[in-house]
Amino acid sequence: MLKILLRKQLYELNSSFFYDRKKGKVRSKSTSILFIVLYALLMIVVMGGIFAALSVMLCGPFVGMGLDWLYFDMMTLLALFLGVFGGVFNTYSSLYKAKDNDLMLSLPIPTKYILISRLTGVYLMGLMFSAVVMLPAVIVYFVVAQPAFSGVVGALLLTVLVSIFVFILSCLLGWVVAKISVRLKSKSLIIVLLSLVFFGLYYFVCFNAYELIQELIMNAITVGEKIMDSAYVLYIIGDCGQGGWLSMLYVTLAVGILFVITYRILAHSFIKIATTSDKVAKREYRAQTAKMRSTSSALLHREFSHFLSSPTYMLNCALGTPMLILAGAALLIKGQSLVMLAGMIPFPDDFLAVMMAIGVCVVGAMNDLTAPSVSLEGKSLWIAQSLPVRPQEVLRAKLRLHMLLTVIPELFCSVCVCILFRPDFVTGLLCVVLPIVFTLFIAAFGLVINLKKPNLNWQTEAIAVKQSIGVLIAMLGGWVIAAVLGVGYYLLYAKLGSIAFLALAIVVLAALAAVELKWISSRGSEILRYM
């Protein structure tokens, strides 16, 4: 029975290679092989190549200074970070919130077999991510340091122990996520906030990685001494990788004990958490007068409710909103250095202000809320069609959602641009109006594309949001139009000047948006009615 459960779990882990969720059918063998090869190339060649290059950069200097253990510490921490990030939410979804938990627990199967099969999937997922870091690090170490037998054993043993420790951390953090999840009310917003925090940390590390590595190499001896003085455990872990027999014994025993404790915790709490449904707050009924909304307000509230309930929709289609706010704040805080740099280059008057206004359009184009909005109705489209409202009112609500979530942060960012660069009144006003008209054009364009090419047969919202050609066309189309504005301004500034160019761009975009809105109100409404 355990063997059957393990095969089932392995198939679930790799089901995307063999089953097309977008079309709801099994992939052909050739397609499955192609997807497997592409994924292997991504993990081994691309990601493995990145960490191999990083290992080459670190290994030589550290080995040359006799700090082999610090090299293994650095690569171990990277492997732990990547492995836990890749495994923690998989632990939560596959262990505690698997769709077949109730079915599996109702069958005459020992609970420990179900748990072991689920944990095997968690381990393999963590192993894949940690091995992408550790294996290139070990291979580079073998080539550069040419260690003795103990060094070979220690490096390979550390690779295995890191994968087990990733598994332990993923399970414990997944358990924490599961315990917290059943008590949360606004899960979607919390997921979005945590994701935004991670994205911020990720890009901060990426932009500063080279400088951090160079600084670490230059101060490696000092860093090593501090670690040995105040964090000796890290030295033991690194010494395990370079072949210290006692360190190998200590790390193996520690990981083994943590593994046993983790399994005991999961075995004790698995059934309780896996069978716990989300808590619903108990409310005492009190008679109240219902608040009447207008048709447009009710439809907009419906769109907001859907938006706020879907982390996938928020993260993939409204990332421009926080980016605009951050960009405006960055201009206020760090903008003076940009002004000083601009003062050293003989730019024409108001040139940078207009280019920054076009930059606001570029960031605003990251929002593509209308592009999948019709597809997201899915099999519930009949609700929108059966409402006692005109189809164009439903479509206008989708447009208003896009405009509200994009125009308000655009206004903030545009005002920050005007405060920083201080254009004349007319130019500044047009710099504020341009992103608004541009956003209206892009919002209507996305809705037109989605009405022409809807995907209503998705199984998860991620398919409608991420795997839609319409979403890609809408976003790339917005960036292309913004690029045309930038290039056109650069080429035509000498002849037209800032005010004339901005006025011309606003008029053209407004005319195109008017054509799109007219099509949406007529032909688009008929498409929605009979879709």
C-alpha positions in Angstrom: 0.0 0.0 0.0 2.8 2.4 0.8 4.4 1.8 -2.6 1.1 2.7 -4.3 0.8 5.9 -2.2 4.3 6.9 -3.1 3.7 6.4 -6.8 0.5 8.5 -6.5 2.4 11.3 -4.7 5.1 11.3 -7.4 2.6 11.5 -10.1 0.9 14.5 -8.4 4.2 16.3 -8.1 4.8 15.9 -11.8 1.2 15.9 -13.1 1.8 19.2 -14.9 4.1 17.4 -17.3 1.4 14.9 -18.3 -1.8 16.8 -17.9 -2.9 20.1 -19.4 -5.0 21.8 -16.8 -5.8 24.7 -19.2 -7.4 22.3 -21.8 -8.4 19.6 -19.3 -6.9 16.7 -21.1 -3.8 14.5 -21.0 -0.7 15.7 -22.9 0.8 13.7 -25.7 4.0 11.7 -25.0 6.1 14.0 -27.2 4.7 17.1 -25.4 5.4 15.6 -22.0 8.9 14.7 -22.9 9.5 18.3 -24.3 8.2 19.8 -21.0 10.4 17.5 -18.9 13.5 18.4 -21.0 12.8 22.1 -20.8 12.3 21.9 -17.1 15.5 20.0 -16.6 17.3 22.5 -18.7 15.9 25.3 -16.6 16.9 23.7 -13.3 20.2 22.2 -14.3 21.6 24.5 -16.9 20.1 27.9 -15.9 19.7 27.8 -12.1 22.6 25.3 -11.7 24.8 27.4 -13.9 24.0 30.5 -11.8 25.1 28.8 -8.6 28.0 27.2 -10.3 29.3 30.7 -11.4 28.7 31.9 -7.8 30.7 28.9 -6.5 33.6 29.6 -8.8 33.6 33.3 -7.6 33.7 32.3 -3.9 35.6 29.0 -3.8 39.0 30.1 -5.0 39.4 33.0 -2.6 38.0 31.2 0.4 40.1 28.0 -0.2 43.2 30.2 -0.7 42.7 31.8 2.7 42.1 28.4 4.4 38.4 29.2 4.9 36.9 26.2 3.2 34.4 25.9 6.0 33.1 29.5 5.4 32.6 28.6 1.8 30.4 25.7 2.8 28.5 27.9 5.2 27.7 30.4 2.5 26.5 27.8 0.1 24.5 25.9 2.8 22.7 29.1 3.8 21.8 29.7 0.1 20.6 26.1 -0.3 18.5 26.4 2.9 16.9 29.7 1.7 16.1 28.4 -1.8 15.0 25.0 -0.5 12.7 26.3 2.2 11.2 28.9 -0.1 10.5 26.2 -2.7 9.1 23.8 -0.2 7.2 25.5 2.6 4.0 26.3 0.6 4.2 23.0 -1.1 4.2 21.4 2.4 1.1 23.4 3.3 -0.8 22.6 0.1 0.2 18.9 -0.3 0.3 17.9 3.3 -2.5 19.7 5.1 -4.7 21.1 2.4 -4.6 18.4 -0.3 -8.0 18.1 -1.9 -8.1 14.3 -1.3 -7.3 14.4 2.4 -10.8 13.5 3.5 -11.0 10.7 0.9 -7.6 9.2 1.9 -8.4 9.4 5.6 -11.7 7.7 5.1 -10.1 4.7 3.4 -8.7 1.7 5.4 -5.2 2.9 5.1 -2.9 3.5 8.1 -2.5 7.2 8.7 1.3 6.9 8.9 1.4 5.6 5.3 -0.5 8.7 4.1 1.8 10.9 6.1 5.0 9.2 4.9 3.9 9.4 1.2 3.0 13.1 1.6 6.3 13.8 3.4 8.2 12.0 0.6 6.9 14.5 -1.9 7.9 17.4 0.4 11.4 16.0 0.7 11.8 15.5 -3.0 10.7 19.1 -3.7 13.2 20.5 -1.1 15.9 18.2 -2.4 15.5 19.5 -6.0 15.9 23.1 -4.9 18.7 22.5 -2.4 20.6 20.2 -4.8 20.6 23.0 -7.4 22.8 25.0 -5.0 24.8 22.3 -3.2 25.8 20.0 -6.1 27.5 22.8 -8.2 29.2 24.0 -5.0 30.5 20.5 -4.2 31.7 19.9 -7.8 33.5 23.3 -7.9 35.1 22.6 -4.5 36.4 19.2 -5.7 38.0 20.9 -8.8 39.5 23.8 -6.9 40.5 22.4 -3.6 41.1 18.8 -4.6 40.3 17.6 -1.1 41.4 14.4 0.6 39.0 11.4 1.2 37.5 13.0 4.4 36.8 16.2 2.4 35.0 14.2 -0.3 32.9 12.4 2.3 32.2 15.6 4.2 31.0 17.5 1.2 28.7 14.8 0.0 27.4 14.1 3.5 26.7 17.8 4.0 24.7 17.9 0.7 22.5 15.1 2.0 22.1 16.6 5.5 21.2 20.0 4.0 18.4 18.4 2.0 17.1 16.7 5.2 17.3 20.0 7.1 15.5 21.8 4.3 12.8 19.1 4.7 12.6 19.7 8.5 12.3 23.5 8.1 9.7 23.2 5.3 7.6 20.8 7.5 7.8 23.0 10.6 7.1 26.2 8.7 4.3 24.5 6.8 2.9 23.4 10.1 3.0 27.0 11.4 1.4 28.2 8.2 -1.4 25.6 8.6 -2.0 26.5 12.2 -2.2 30.2 11.4 -4.2 29.7 8.3 -7.2 28.2 10.1 -7.4 31.4 12.2 -7.0 34.0 9.6 -9.9 36.0 8.2 -8.2 38.0 5.4 -5.9 35.3 4.0 -5.7 36.8 0.5 -4.4 40.1 1.7 -1.9 38.5 4.0 -0.6 36.3 1.2 -0.2 39.3 -1.0 1.6 41.4 1.6 4.0 38.5 2.4 4.6 38.0 -1.3 5.4 41.7 -1.8 7.8 41.7 1.1 9.6 38.7 -0.4 9.7 40.4 -3.8 11.2 43.5 -2.2 13.9 41.4 -0.4 14.6 39.4 -3.5 15.2 42.4 -5.7 17.2 44.1 -3.0 19.5 41.1 -2.8 19.7 40.8 -6.6 20.7 44.5 -7.1 23.3 44.4 -4.3 24.5 40.8 -4.6 27.8 41.6 -6.4 28.8 44.3 -3.9 27.9 42.1 -1.0 30.0 39.2 -2.4 33.0 41.4 -3.0 32.8 42.9 0.5 32.5 39.4 2.0 35.6 38.2 0.1 37.6 41.3 1.1 36.7 40.8 4.8 36.5 37.0 4.8 39.1 36.5 7.6 37.4 39.0 9.9 34.0 37.5 9.2 35.4 34.0 9.9 36.8 35.1 13.2 33.5 36.6 14.3 31.6 33.5 13.3 34.0 31.3 15.3 33.7 33.6 18.3 29.9 34.1 18.4 28.3 31.5 16.2 30.4 28.3 16.6 27.6 26.2 15.3 28.1 27.6 11.9 31.8 26.7 12.0 30.8 23.1 12.8 28.5 23.0 9.8 31.2 24.3 7.5 33.8 22.0 9.0 31.5 19.1 8.3 31.7 20.1 4.6 35.5 20.3 4.6 35.9 16.9 6.1 36.0 17.3 9.9 35.1 13.8 11.3 33.8 15.1 14.6 31.8 17.9 12.9 30.3 15.3 10.6 29.2 13.2 13.6 27.8 16.3 15.5 25.8 17.6 12.5 24.5 14.1 11.6 23.3 13.5 15.1 21.7 17.0 15.3 19.8 16.6 12.0 18.8 13.1 13.0 17.3 14.3 16.3 15.5 17.2 14.7 14.1 14.8 12.1 12.6 12.5 14.7 11.1 15.5 16.6 9.6 16.9 13.5 8.1 13.6 12.5 6.6 13.2 15.9 5.0 16.7 15.8 3.6 16.1 12.3 2.3 12.6 13.2 0.6 14.0 16.3 -1.1 17.0 14.5 -1.6 15.7 11.0 -5.2 14.5 11.3 -6.4 17.4 13.4 -5.1 20.1 11.0 -5.9 18.2 7.8 -9.5 17.8 8.8 -10.0 21.3 10.2 -12.0 23.5 8.0 -11.6 27.3 8.0 -13.1 29.0 11.0 -16.1 31.1 10.4 -16.8 33.8 12.9 -20.0 33.4 14.8 -22.3 36.4 14.6 -25.5 37.1 16.4 -28.3 38.1 14.1 -29.4 41.7 14.5 -32.1 43.3 12.4 -30.7 46.1 10.3 -31.8 48.2 7.4 -30.1 47.1 4.3 -27.9 49.8 2.7 -29.1 50.4 -0.9 -26.4 50.9 -3.6 -26.8 52.1 -7.1 -26.3 49.7 -9.9 -22.8 50.9 -10.7 -21.8 50.9 -7.1 -23.0 47.4 -6.6 -21.2 46.1 -9.6 -18.0 47.8 -8.6 -18.3 46.3 -5.1 -18.7 42.9 -6.8 -15.4 43.4 -8.8 -13.6 44.6 -5.7 -14.8 41.6 -3.7 -13.5 39.2 -6.4 -10.2 41.1 -6.6 -9.6 41.1 -2.9 -10.4 37.4 -2.6 -7.8 36.3 -5.2 -4.1 36.6 -4.4 -3.3 35.4 -7.9 -5.3 38.2 -9.4 -3.8 40.8 -7.1 -0.2 39.8 -7.5 -0.2 39.3 -11.2 -2.5 42.1 -12.4 -2.1 44.9 -9.9 1.7 44.9 -9.1 1.9 48.4 -10.7 -0.1 49.9 -7.8 2.5 49.4 -5.1 5.3 50.1 -7.6 3.8 53.5 -8.4 3.5 54.4 -4.7 7.1 53.2 -4.1 8.4 55.1 -7.1 6.7 58.3 -5.9 8.1 57.9 -2.4 11.6 57.2 -3.9 11.4 60.4 -5.9 10.6 62.5 -2.8 13.3 60.8 -0.8 16.2 60.3 -3.3 15.1 62.6 -6.1 17.5 65.4 -5.4 20.4 63.3 -6.6 18.6 62.8 -9.9 18.0 66.6 -10.1 21.7 67.2 -9.5 22.7 64.7 -12.1 20.3 66.3 -14.6 21.8 69.7 -13.8 25.2 68.4 -15.1 23.6 67.5 -18.5 22.2 70.3 -20.7 18.6 68.9 -21.0 16.0 71.2 -22.5 13.5 72.8 -20.1 10.8 70.3 -18.8 12.4 67.5 -20.8 13.0 65.3 -17.8 9.6 66.0 -16.3 7.9 64.8 -19.5 10.1 61.7 -19.7 9.3 60.9 -16.1 5.5 61.3 -16.9 6.0 58.7 -19.7 7.8 56.6 -17.1 4.7 56.8 -14.9 2.8 55.4 -17.9 5.3 52.5 -18.2 4.8 51.5 -14.5 1.1 52.0 -14.7 1.0 49.6 -17.7 2.1 46.8 -15.3 -1.5 46.8 -14.1 -3.6 44.7 -16.5 -6.8 44.1 -14.4 -9.2 44.2 -17.4 -7.2 41.8 -19.5 -8.3 38.6 -17.7 -11.5 40.1 -16.0 -14.0 38.5 -18.3 -12.1 35.1 -18.3 -12.2 35.1 -14.5 -15.9 34.9 -14.6 -15.3 31.3 -15.7 -18.3 29.0 -15.3 -20.0 31.7 -13.2 -20.4 33.9 -16.2 -24.2 33.1 -16.2 -24.4 35.2 -13.0 -23.2 38.3 -14.8 -25.5 37.5 -17.8 -28.5 36.9 -15.6 -28.2 40.1 -13.5 -31.0 42.7 -14.2 -28.4 45.1 -15.6 -27.2 45.9 -19.1 -24.0 44.1 -20.1 -22.2 47.4 -20.7 -22.6 48.2 -17.0 -20.9 45.0 -16.1 -18.0 45.8 -18.4 -17.8 49.4 -17.1 -17.4 48.1 -13.6 -14.4 46.2 -14.7 -13.0 49.3 -16.3 -13.6 51.3 -13.1 -11.8 48.8 -11.0 -8.7 49.1 -13.2 -8.9 52.9 -13.2 -9.3 53.3 -9.5 -6.4 50.9 -8.6 -4.1 52.6 -11.2 -5.0 56.2 -11.5 -4.9 57.1 -7.8 -1.3 55.9 -7.3 -0.5 57.5 -10.7 -1.7 60.8 -9.5 0.5 60.5 -6.4 3.5 59.6 -8.5 2.9 62.4 -11.1 2.5 65.0 -8.3 5.9 63.8 -6.9 7.4 64.3 -10.4 6.1 67.8 -10.6 7.3 68.6 -7.1 10.8 67.4 -7.9 11.3 68.8 -11.4 9.0 71.9 -11.1 7.8 72.3 -14.7 5.6 75.3 -15.7 1.9 75.0 -14.8 0.6 73.9 -18.2 3.3 71.3 -18.7 2.9 70.0 -15.2 -0.9 69.7 -15.7 -0.4 67.8 -18.9 2.1 65.5 -17.2 -0.6 64.6 -14.7 -3.3 64.1 -17.3 -1.2 62.0 -19.7 -0.9 58.9 -17.5 -4.7 59.0 -16.7 -5.6 59.1 -20.4 -3.0 56.4 -21.2 -4.4 54.2 -18.4 -7.9 54.6 -19.8 -6.7 53.5 -23.2 -4.8 50.5 -21.8 -7.8 49.4 -19.6 -10.1 49.5 -22.5 -7.6 47.7 -24.7 -7.2 44.9 -22.3 -11.0 44.5 -22.0 -11.4 44.4 -25.8 -8.7 41.7 -26.1 -10.4 39.6 -23.4 -13.8 39.9 -25.0 -12.3 38.8 -28.3 -10.3 35.9 -26.8 -11.8 34.8 -23.5 -10.8 31.6 -21.7 -13.8 30.4 -19.6 -12.8 26.8 -19.2 -9.9 27.2 -16.7 -9.6 25.0 -13.6 -7.6 27.5 -11.5 -7.5 31.3 -11.7 -3.8 31.1 -12.4 -4.5 29.7 -15.8 -6.8 32.6 -16.7 -4.3 35.2 -15.3 -0.9 33.8 -16.2 -1.5 31.5 -19.2 -3.6 33.9 -21.3 -2.2 35.4 -24.5 -4.5 38.3 -24.1 -2.9 39.3 -20.8 0.5 39.2 -22.4 -0.7 41.3 -25.4 -2.3 43.8 -23.1 0.8 44.3 -20.9 3.3 44.3 -23.8 1.0 46.5 -25.8 1.0 49.1 -23.0 4.8 49.1 -22.8 5.1 49.4 -26.6 2.8 52.4 -26.7 4.7 54.0 -23.8 8.0 53.3 -25.6 6.5 55.0 -28.8 5.6 58.0 -26.7 9.2 58.2 -25.3 10.9 57.9 -28.7 8.4 60.2 -30.3 9.0 62.9 -27.7 12.7 62.6 -28.1 12.5 63.0 -31.9 9.8 65.6 -32.0 10.7 67.8 -29.0 12.8 70.2 -31.1 9.9 70.8 -33.5 6.8 70.7 -31.2 8.0 71.4 -27.7 6.7 69.8 -24.5 3.3 71.3 -24.3 2.4 70.6 -28.0 3.7 67.1 -27.8 1.8 66.3 -24.6 -1.4 67.8 -25.9 -1.1 65.8 -29.1 -0.4 62.5 -27.3 -3.4 63.1 -24.9 -5.7 63.8 -27.8 -4.6 60.8 -29.8 -4.8 58.4 -26.8 -8.2 59.9 -25.8 -9.5 59.4 -29.4 -8.3 55.8 -29.4 -9.8 55.1 -26.0 -13.2 56.6 -27.2 -13.2 54.2 -30.1 -12.5 51.3 -27.7 -15.2 52.4 -25.3 -17.7 52.7 -28.1 -16.9 49.2 -29.3 -17.2 47.8 -25.7 -20.6 49.5 -25.2 -22.0 48.1 -28.5 -20.2 45.0 -29.9 -18.5 44.0 -26.7 -21.8 44.1 -24.7 -23.4 41.8 -27.3 -20.4 39.4 -27.0 -20.8 39.3 -23.2 -24.5 38.8 -23.5 -24.3 35.7 -25.7 -20.9 34.4 -24.7 
